[in-house]
Amino acid sequence: MANSIKGTLEVEIAGERFILLPSFDALCELEEKIGCSAVEAFQNLGSGKVSIKIVAACLWAGIQGYAMAIGDRKMCVSFSVIGEKIRQDGLSAHVKNAIEFLGNGLIPQSQQGEEPKGE
């Protein structure tokens, strides 16, 4: 089923389905949680510098972003619960989701999926 909010990403974490939204607030929460910019996190994950804290923070922030956007605080889950669910699945199962979440938040939708332009 398609989501009505642009930029959302549907993921499964430890058998449970979640929708992530890279809203402005979600990206700010992410930066606060990990202690670096969302751009740095995106670059690190994209270059293979994977961190469980960054991956968990991306998924957690996205869940919070979506819950706040639709006004359903009951959908919010704690950071430690998401971290434990990721540990159960294995970190590598969620790196792509974290990269896609960050890409949706940082790259204008009109440019997503385009090949990089050379100088």
C-alpha positions in Angstrom: 0.0 0.0 0.0 1.4 3.4 -1.0 2.0 5.9 1.8 0.2 9.3 1.5 3.3 11.2 2.9 6.1 11.8 0.4 9.5 10.5 1.4 8.3 7.7 3.6 9.9 4.3 3.7 8.3 1.1 4.9 10.6 -1.3 6.7 10.4 -4.5 8.7 12.4 -4.7 11.9 12.4 -8.0 13.8 9.2 -9.0 12.1 7.4 -5.8 12.9 6.5 -3.2 10.2 7.3 0.4 10.6 7.0 3.5 8.4 9.9 6.0 8.5 9.6 9.7 7.6 12.7 11.8 7.3 11.0 15.0 8.5 13.0 18.1 9.6 12.3 17.2 13.2 13.4 13.6 12.6 16.7 14.6 11.1 17.3 17.0 14.0 16.6 14.3 16.5 18.9 12.0 14.6 21.8 14.5 14.7 21.2 15.0 18.4 21.2 11.3 19.1 24.4 10.5 17.1 26.4 13.7 17.7 27.2 14.4 14.1 25.3 15.8 11.1 22.9 13.8 9.0 25.2 14.4 6.0 28.2 12.9 7.9 26.1 9.9 8.8 25.0 9.5 5.2 28.6 9.7 4.0 29.8 7.3 6.6 27.2 4.7 5.9 27.6 5.1 2.1 31.4 4.6 2.4 31.1 1.5 4.5 31.8 3.1 7.9 28.8 1.3 9.5 27.8 2.0 13.1 25.0 0.3 15.0 24.2 3.6 16.7 23.8 5.5 13.4 21.7 2.7 11.9 19.5 2.5 15.0 19.2 6.2 15.3 18.1 6.5 11.6 15.3 4.0 12.0 14.3 5.4 15.4 14.2 9.0 14.2 12.2 7.9 11.1 9.6 6.1 13.2 9.3 9.2 15.4 9.0 11.4 12.4 6.2 9.4 10.9 4.3 9.1 14.3 4.5 12.8 14.8 3.4 13.6 11.3 0.2 11.6 11.6 -0.3 12.6 15.3 0.0 9.1 16.8 2.4 9.1 19.7 1.5 5.5 20.5 3.6 4.5 17.4 6.7 6.0 19.0 9.2 3.4 20.3 12.3 3.9 22.4 15.7 4.0 21.0 16.8 1.0 23.0 13.9 -1.1 21.7 14.8 -0.3 18.1 18.5 -1.1 18.9 17.5 -4.5 20.4 15.3 -5.3 17.4 18.2 -4.5 15.0 20.6 -6.6 17.1 18.1 -9.5 16.7 18.0 -9.1 12.9 21.7 -8.4 12.5 23.0 -5.0 11.7 23.7 -5.6 8.0 19.9 -6.2 7.5 19.2 -2.6 8.2 22.1 -0.6 6.7 20.3 -0.1 3.4 17.2 1.1 5.2 19.2 3.7 7.1 20.9 4.9 3.9 17.6 5.1 2.1 16.1 7.0 5.0 18.9 9.6 5.0 18.8 9.8 1.2 15.1 10.6 1.3 15.7 13.3 3.8 18.8 14.9 2.3 18.4 14.5 -1.5 15.7 16.5 -3.1 13.0 14.1 -4.5 13.4 15.6 -7.9 17.0 14.4 -7.9 16.6 10.9 -6.3 17.5 8.1 -8.6 19.6 10.4 -10.9 23.1 9.5 -11.9 25.7 12.0 -10.4 26.6 14.7 -12.9 30.3 15.1 -13.8 32.1 18.4 -13.8 
